[in-house]
Amino acid sequence: MNERNSSTGFGELGAAGGLGRVWHLLPWLIAIAIFFTAGGFLSLWTNVLIMILFTMSLDLALGYAGIITLGHAAYFGFGAYVAGIFAVHVTKDPLTGLLVATGLTTVLGFLTGILILHTQGVTLLMLTLAIITLLHEVANQADKWTGGDDGLQGIRMDPVMGLFKFDLWGKTAYLYSLFFLFAWFVIFWRVIHSPFGRSLDGIRQNPPRMRAIGTPVWWRLVAAYTLSSAMAGTAGALSAQTTRFVGLPVLEIFLSGIVAVMLVLGGTKRIWGAFIGATVYVLAQDYFAKVSPEFWMFAIGIGLMLVVLFLEDGLMSFWDLFIAKIRRKGGRKGPA
């Protein structure tokens, strides 16, 4: 990973007359524009927003904290099932269900983090896989609650705050998901720019040195893992509430691989990498699945190989080239 100060993404223009702040607004302005122009494709774009949040959660654990995991879908799936079961058996209020799902997933992330973060390397990787495998089997066997192979059906949602009904065109679902993506993004931004976030960067690079200067390495990794799990749980809950269905694939290792691909495509440890990677993957999957339902993964695989081989920071590398070009035109020198 390139250790230059690139994590701010659009922020490299910040010194040039405050343009950085303008560029930071661009993704949100695009999201608002999509709401008015997407027409019948709002459901697809809602899925994009949810996957952005899911990818961002993995970036916090893997990119910033250096926690190697292939079982991150465990928290996405757990959040989805909790939100779905809560809606079916307790109350259909979406905000209450989302908060409960996020809260319980936070607890799960904390408990599992305590158990597995004493280890590292291959052992840690295997434990993350064990967690998602265990949850998958529990969901499969508890078919009275989860629906088993048939999935959890019959999910219904009341209007948000009693005012905004989940309509057939997906307008409420889109804005609902966008709101929580923005809320988590603000938290994510504050965390990675705080002393805690900077300590995570040090832990990722050299844990023994951070211990030597008195940093509680293990507890900070647990905290980062817990927060990452909470974000994934919210993403899963949003998925269940907006699609009104939860199936076993949300607890499969394949989904963990997909979100890892999204992160690599966009660029790890880049604030906007999750936005770019998840958007490109979901849209590419939708397009190539229509062109060739049997071989769409081949096209995704080729694209991933090209990114890994030639773009050090994923698709965010194109942004770095753009910034370098602007600096050259402005007569500024230094690394992009």
N, C-alpha and C positions, 0 to 999 in steps of 0.2 A: 504494500500500500504506500502510496506517495505521502510523505509526512509533511509536505509543505502546507501552509495555512490555507487549505482549500475547502474546509468543511462548511464555510459560509455560503458556498455556491454563488448566488447572485451578489453577495456582499463585496466582491472584489471591486465593484464600481463605487463603493461607498465613499472613497476619498475624492472621487471626481464629481464635486458639486452636489453630493447627496443623491446621486443617481441610484446608489445601492438600495435605498428605501423604495424608490419607484419600482425597481426590478423585483423586489420582494412582493410587491402587490400583484405582479403580473399573473402568477398562477391562479390567484383567487379571482381576478377579473376574468380570466379565461373560463373558470368554473361557472361564474355567474352568466357569462355569455352563452355557454353550453346549455344552461337551463332554458334560455329563450330560443335557442336555435336547434336543439337536438331532436325536437319533434318526438317521433315514436321510438327513438333510441335512448330515451332517458334511463330506462332500466339497465342498459349496457353501461352507461356512464355512472350510474349508481354503484354498479359492481366495481368499476374503476376506482371510485372513491374509497370503497371498503378495502380493496386490495392495496391501495396506497397506505392506508392506516396500518394494515397488517404488515406490509413491507417495512414501514417506518419502525414498527415494534421490533422486528428482527434486526434492523440496523442498529438500534440502541444496544441490543444484547451482543450481536456479533461484530458489528462495525466499530462501535465506540468502546464497549467493554471487553471485546475479544473472547466472548463466551461461545465456544463452538457447539452448535446444536443442529440436529436434524429432526428434532421433535417439536418444533415450535407450533406446529398445527394443533398440538394437544390443547393449547390454551385458546386458540381460535375455535376449535370444535367444542370445547367445554363451555365457552361462553355462548356459543350458538345453541347448544342443547339446554343450558340453564334458562336462557331467554325463551326458548320454545316451550319447554315444560312449564315454566312460570305462566306463560300466556294461556296455556291450555287448562291448567289446574288451579291457578290462583287468581290472577287478574290480567286483563287484556291491556292495561295501561302501558304504553310503550316506554315511557320514561322510567317508571318504577321497575319494569322488567330489565331495562338496560342497566340501571344502577345495581340491581341485584346480581345480574350476570357479571358485571365488571367487578363488583365487590367479591363475589365468590371465586372468580378467576384470580383475583389478586391474592386471596388466601392460598389458593392452590399453587400459584407461582412462588409464594413465599415458602411454603412447606417443602415443595419439591426442590427449590433453590437451596434451602438449608441442607437437604439430603445429598444433592449431587455436586455442589460446588466445592466440596472438599477434594474432589478429584479433578483431573485435567486430561487433555489429550484424548486418546482412544477410549479410555474408561468413561470419561464424561460424555463422549459422543454416544457410546452404547447405552448409557443410563438415560439419555434423552430419548433414544429410540425405544427403550423399555417402557418409559412413561406413556408415550403415545400408543404403543401397542397394547398396554394394559387398559387404557381408557377406551380404546377401540373395542376391545373384547367385552368390557363392561357394558358399553352402549349396545353392542350386538346381543348380549344375553338379556339385558333388562328391557325386553321388547314391550312390556306393558307400559313402560314410561317413555321409551325412545322410539318405538315402532320397529326396532330391529332392522332387518334388511329392507323393509318397506319404507323406512324413514318416519320421522315425526310429522304427522299431518294434522290438519284441523286447527292450525294456528290462525287466530284472528286478532287484529289490532284495533283498539279504540282510537279515535282521533287524538292527535298530539295536543296535550293540554286542553282536550275537549273541544278544540276549534278546527284543527287541520286533519281532515280525513285522508287516509291512505287511498288515493284515487287510482283508477285503472291506468292512467297515463304515467304514473310514477313521479309526479311532481313533488308531492309531499315527501316521498321516500328519498328523493334526490336531495332536497334541501335539509331534511332531517340528518342524512348521512354527512352532508357537507358541513353542517354545524358542528357535529362531534369530531369530524376530521380537523376542523379549524381549532376547536378547543384543545384537542390532544397535541396539535402542532405547536400551539403556544406553550404548553407544558414541556414538550420535547425541546423546543428552542431554548427555554429558560434553563432546563436541566443541563444541556450540553455546553452552555455558555457560563455555567456557574462553576465555582471551585470544585464542586462534586464532579461535574462533567470533565473538568480538566484532570482531576485525579484519576478518572476512569481511563483517560488517554494514557496517563503514565503507567497505570496498572497493565493496560494492554501491551505496552511496549516493554516494560521491565518490572514485573511484580516484586522480585527480591529487593530492588533498589527502593521501591515505594514502601516496602515493609521496614527497610532500614531507616527511613526518615519518619517512621511512626504512623504511617497511613494504615488504617484498619482494612486491609485489602479484601479479606473474605466478606466482611459485612457490607462493603460497598458493592461488591459483585452481587451479593444477595439482593441488595436494594435495587440495583440496575435490572437484575433478572426479574424481580417482582414487578417493577414498573413496566418492563417490556411485556410481561405476561398480561398485565391489566389492559394495556393497549390492544393486544391481540384478542383478549376477551371481549372488549368493546366492539372490535371489528366483527367477531363472530356473532355477537348479539345483533348487530346491525344487519348482518346477512340473514339471520333467521327472521327478523322482524320485517325486512323489506321483501323477502322472497316468500315468507310464510311457509317455509319447509326447511327441515334439517335432515340430512341423510348421512350415512356412515362415511362417505368420502371426506367429510370435514375433519375426520379423525384418522386420516390415512397419511402414511409417510410421504406419499406422492405429493400431497398438498404442501408439506414442508419443503420438498424439493422445488416445487413451483415458486414459492415465495423467495427461496434462495436465488433462483434464476432471475426473478424480478429485481432483486437487490443488486446482483452482479451486473445486470444489464444497465441499470441506472448509475451505479457507482456506490460502493460502500463508503461510509463515513462522509457522505455528502448530503447536506440537508435536503436538497431537492432531488437527490438520486432516486429516492423511493417514488416520487411523483412521476419521474420520467420512465423509470423501469417498469412500474406497474401499468402505466398507461400504454406503453408500447407493447408489453406482453399481452394484455387483455385485448387490445384492438387487433394485434397480429393474430392471436388465437381465433378471434371471431371471424376475421377475414379468411385465413387459410383453412379453417374448418369448413367454411362454405365452399371454398375452391376444391379442397380434397379432404373429406372427412376422415379418410384412412391414414393420410400421410402428413397432416398438418404439423405434427411434432417434429418432422424432419426439417421443415423450414425454420422452426423455432431453434432447433439444435444448431443448424448452420449459422444462424444469426448470433447465437451465444458464443460459438467457437470464434467467430470473427471479432466479436467484442473482446473476448478474453485475450486473444492473440495480439490485437493491434491497438486496443484502447485501454490504457492503464487504469483510468478512472471511470470505466464504463462510458455510457453515452454522454455523461457530463464532461468528458474530454473535449467534445465539440464546443461546449461553452468556454472551456479554458482557451481553446484556439481563438474563439471570438474575442475574448478579453485581451489576449496577447495582440491581436490585430488592432484593436482599439488603442492599446497602449503604444504600439509602434507608430500609429498615425498621429497620436498626440505627443510624440517625442519622448514618451516615458520609457525608462529602462528598468529592468528587474524581472524576476520570475513571475509568471502568470499565476 
